[in-house]
Amino acid sequence: MGGGVLDLASLHVAPPERSALPPLILDFSILLSPFGPLMVQRLSGQTSVWLPRGLPTLLEQAADFGAEDGPIDDDAFAAILATIGIWQQCWPELVQRPGVHWFSDALDESHAPKGEPAALLDRLDGLIAALDRRVQGDADGSPTESPLDRLMHAGCRDALALAGMFRAGPSIVLSALREGEAEPWICRSLERFRLTGHRIVEARLRDVLVLNLLAGLAAAGIAPLLGSGSLKLAALQLATAGSAVPLPLPRANAGGYRTFEDDTDPLAPSFDDEDVEPFWDHVAAIWHDLS
């Protein structure tokens, strides 16, 4: 067999006693790849894995996927339909695993960590809406964007909003590089939302980021995918100035004996446009590949 030999000793990296992976957010370029379900299964045994909110909806409505855009007859569409078939065989066991989290339209219909306040979902909704407003021109994308492109952008939008939602600790967005491309899908979406991603080329910082992440991914059983080139991954970290803003107080309880003399809706979202718009005004986004 051909191929080089990797000298592990030359890396000067002691293998970790246990995985120290931060929370991971996977975009559609990974989740809708053939290895998407396997990635979620293995990574969720090591850390928290967050899914874009559109994935459960896509799986439930797969029969209508692409119908409103007319027939889509290409290899990429066929590959995604095959992956959706794998996801449906894994449903609901895989997305209900303790380490897998996602938000739906309501907190009680979501699979978030226990104890999360309802305002967290409000913040996510606001961040998604604010990103949509940053798209220049037609909100549905330019005429050159295919339905698959728009689907991928929607998954990246949700992933970026999740990354901006967290206040404590770093989270990493994992995205895939398509064959022959130098940047992952998430970078295309950053540009679409008028945000800038900076590729890490400084050797010392990149080595620290890559080696720590690779050690955790290897512990999770992802090494065969990376080593074989079956999946080319990139990692993005995001810092938004607005993420430091505390969540508002919990919404008032609509039940009980409390009455409201004004027109305030106790179940209304606790964020408005003015609250979340500044989140995307000051953003630092860095990324690196895992090759």
Sequence and secondary structure as in RCSB ss.txt:
>XXXX:A:sequence
MGGGVLDLASLHVAPPERSALPPLILDFSILLSPFGPLMVQRLSGQTSVWLPRGLPTLLEQAADFGAEDGPIDDD
AFAAILATIGIWQQCWPELVQRPGVHWFSDALDESHAPKGEPAALLDRLDGLIAALDRRVQGDADGSPTESPLDR
LMHAGCRDALALAGMFRAGPSIVLSALREGEAEPWICRSLERFRLTGHRIVEARLRDVLVLNLLAGLAAAGIAPL
LGSGSLKLAALQLATAGSAVPLPLPRANAGGYRTFEDDTDPLAPSFDDEDVEPFWDHVAAIWHDLS
>XXXX:A:secstr
       GGGG     SS     EEE HHHHTSTTHHHHHHHHTTTS EE  THHHHHHHTGGGTTGGG    SH
HHHHHHHHHHHHHHHTTTTTTSTTEEB  SSGGGSB  TT  HHHHHHHHHHHHHHHHTS S TT  TT  HHHH
HHHHHHHHHHHHHHH  SS  EEEEE  TT SS HHHHHHHHTT  EEE   HHHHHHHHHHHHHHHHHTT HHH
HHTTSS EEEEEEEEGGGGS        SSTT   SSS  TTS S  HHHHGGGGTSEEEEEEE  
